Amino acid sequence: MEIRANSVLPARREPIELHTADGLCLVGELARPADRDPVATLICLHPLPTQGGMMDSHVLRKAAWRLPALAGIAVLRFNTRGTASERGRSGGSFDGGRAERFDVAAAIEYAEFADLPSIWLVGWSFGTEIALRHGCDPAVTGAVLLSPPLRAVSADDLAVWAHSGKPLLVLVPEHDDYLRPAQARERFAAVPQAE
C-alpha cells in the first residue's frame, strides 16, 4: 500500500478521557494495533496551544494514523488543559507548562492502568518542555524530543534525566527558530545518554 499525506492505516482507535489530580478532564484518543497487542507506547505531547498546537498537530496525528499498523505501537494523544481540537476541548486553561505537570502525570497513569507496554514520551516543541520538566517518571522508558526550544527547561530538569539514565533522542532542525544544533549539543551535554 502506498502511503500518502492523508493515509490512515487500520487500528483500534478509541476516544479517551484523562482525569488529572487537580480535577480536570482532558480529551484524547488511544490508537492500538488492529490485530495484535502493542510492542511499545507513545504518549504524544503537542506544541504550544497558544500558537495552535493540539493533539491533532500533523506529526502527532500521522503517528496515530500509521504507527499502530506499521510498527505495532500504541499512540496516545490528548489535549493539554484548555486546548481544543476536533476531539473536543480539555478542561482548565493553559498554564505555561506549570500545571501541565498534572496532564503529563494523568497520561502516564492512564497508560499504566491500560497495561500499555514500554511507555515513551514524544514531545514536539512545547511538548518537549513539559516532557523534560515533568515526564521523568518511573513508568516512562525514555523520550523523543522534536524541536526542543529549551526555554523553560532548567539545569535541574536536565539533571533529573541525566541521573535517571533514561534515553533521550533529540531531533533538532538545522534552521530551528529557537534552538540550533550547536546550542542543543551544548545544553544536552548535561545528559550523557542524550543522542
C-alpha atoms as one frame of an Amber mdcrd trajectory, in Angstrom:
protein
   0.000   0.000   0.000   1.349   3.404  -0.943   1.279   5.822   1.980   0.248
   9.355   1.090  -0.056  12.539   3.153  -3.519  11.653   4.447  -3.230   7.868
   4.643  -4.957   6.359   7.659  -3.964   2.741   8.264  -6.086   0.226  10.226
  -6.015   0.458  14.022  -8.281   0.172  17.035  -8.987   3.839  17.819 -10.992
   4.969  20.805 -11.754   8.333  22.358 -10.408   8.569  25.903 -10.618  10.921
  28.861  -7.763  11.600  31.241  -8.513  12.802  34.770  -5.913  14.986  36.430
  -5.038  15.110  40.126  -6.262  18.727  40.198  -9.726  17.742  38.960  -9.692
  18.354  35.201 -10.936  16.151  32.380  -8.688  16.058  29.307  -9.865  14.682
  25.966  -7.760  12.348  23.871  -7.507   9.274  21.695  -5.758   5.937  22.002
  -4.814   4.123  18.790  -3.666   0.493  19.115  -2.675  -2.094  16.519  -5.782
  -3.651  14.964  -4.658  -7.267  15.118  -2.165  -7.641  17.997  -1.004  -6.252
  21.302   1.273  -3.213  21.060   5.035  -3.658  21.493   5.520  -0.106  22.834
   3.553   3.052  23.586   3.979   6.680  22.590   2.408   9.409  24.704   2.303
  12.478  22.457   2.781  15.942  23.940   1.725  18.608  21.475   3.159  22.025
  20.521   2.206  25.302  22.218  -1.590  25.632  22.359  -1.436  29.436  22.253
   0.118  29.035  18.781  -2.332  26.418  17.508  -0.705  23.286  18.973  -3.072
  20.430  19.840  -3.350  16.649  19.751  -4.160  16.848  16.021  -0.928  18.680
  15.136   0.127  16.934  11.951   3.188  14.973  13.130   1.296  13.534  16.098
  -1.850  12.826  14.082   0.153  10.984  11.435   1.903   8.931  14.129  -1.531
   7.795  15.355  -2.708   7.123  11.801   0.239   4.917  10.869   2.413   3.587
  13.696  -0.105   1.110  15.136  -0.205  -0.712  11.759   3.388  -0.183  10.632
   5.253  -0.752  13.907   2.795  -2.288  16.370   2.956   0.819  18.572   0.099
   2.249  20.643  -0.241   6.027  20.266  -1.923   8.065  22.999  -2.673  11.675
  22.054  -4.508  14.231  24.165  -5.178  17.936  24.501  -3.457  19.535  27.471
  -5.519  21.770  29.728  -7.556  24.417  27.910  -6.579  23.071  24.474  -9.173
  22.337  21.780  -9.188  20.204  18.641 -11.695  18.235  16.608 -11.862  15.731
  19.508 -13.016  18.489  21.884 -11.714  20.900  24.494  -9.876  19.794  27.603
 -10.890  21.363  30.885  -8.959  24.115  32.578  -6.739  26.725  30.998  -3.198
  26.896  29.664  -0.621  27.420  32.427   2.626  27.857  30.514   3.903  24.371
  31.386   3.465  24.582  35.159   0.102  22.915  35.950   0.560  20.814  32.809
   2.580  18.537  35.100  -0.804  17.123  36.146  -1.683  16.498  32.486   1.531
  14.572  31.830   1.021  12.545  35.014  -2.579  11.716  34.034  -1.468  10.433
  30.616   1.267   8.260  32.126  -1.161   6.917  34.724  -3.726   6.109  32.020
  -1.120   4.177  30.027  -0.070   2.274  33.159  -3.631   1.283  34.092  -4.332
   0.271  30.471  -1.313  -2.086  30.703   0.353  -0.398  27.739   3.974  -1.540
  27.341   7.240   0.411  27.168   5.958   3.977  27.567   7.848   6.658  25.636
   7.060  10.363  25.681   7.143  12.113  22.312   7.204  15.868  22.728   7.119
  18.419  19.958   8.238  21.998  20.727   6.237  22.976  23.858   5.598  19.265
  24.340   9.345  18.745  24.837   9.317  21.343  27.611   6.651  19.523  29.608
   8.273  16.148  28.863  11.625  17.333  30.240  10.142  19.221  33.176   7.521
  16.696  34.277   7.929  13.396  32.430  10.843  11.575  34.061   8.534   9.133
  35.787   9.432   5.577  36.861   6.872   4.223  34.348   8.483   6.061  31.407
  11.136   4.249  29.361  12.502   7.366  27.631  11.627  10.377  25.494  11.848
  11.569  21.914  12.140  15.347  21.609  11.195  17.084  18.342  12.448  20.684
  18.040  13.016  21.344  21.747  13.189  25.101  22.448  14.611  24.583  25.978
  13.139  27.912  27.052  11.646  26.868  30.394  13.797  23.777  30.991  16.282
  24.255  33.816  19.639  22.642  34.518  17.859  20.811  37.356  15.305  19.352
  34.909  18.116  18.045  32.709  19.944  16.688  35.769  16.886  14.598  36.667
  17.003  12.954  33.222  20.794  12.543  33.419  20.522  10.820  36.797  17.710
   8.553  35.578  19.814   7.120  32.734  16.638   7.036  30.609  17.308   7.531
  26.900  16.600  10.857  25.218  16.530  11.090  21.438  16.741  14.760  20.437
  15.864  15.889  16.896  16.852  19.497  16.164  16.296  21.033  12.718  19.296
  22.800  11.217  17.449  26.125  10.981  15.156  25.838  14.009  13.697  29.158
  15.196  14.553  28.604  18.872  17.435  26.163  19.243  20.073  25.267  16.666
  22.070  22.008  16.668  25.248  23.534  18.155  23.291  25.071  21.040  21.390
  21.813  21.534  24.643  19.826  21.779  25.902  22.250  24.405  22.706  22.178
  26.519  22.154  18.421  26.231  25.781  17.696  27.179  24.396  17.676  30.720
  22.526  14.450  29.847  25.235  11.942  28.836  22.782   9.424  27.378  21.079
  12.010  25.126  21.543  11.368  21.418
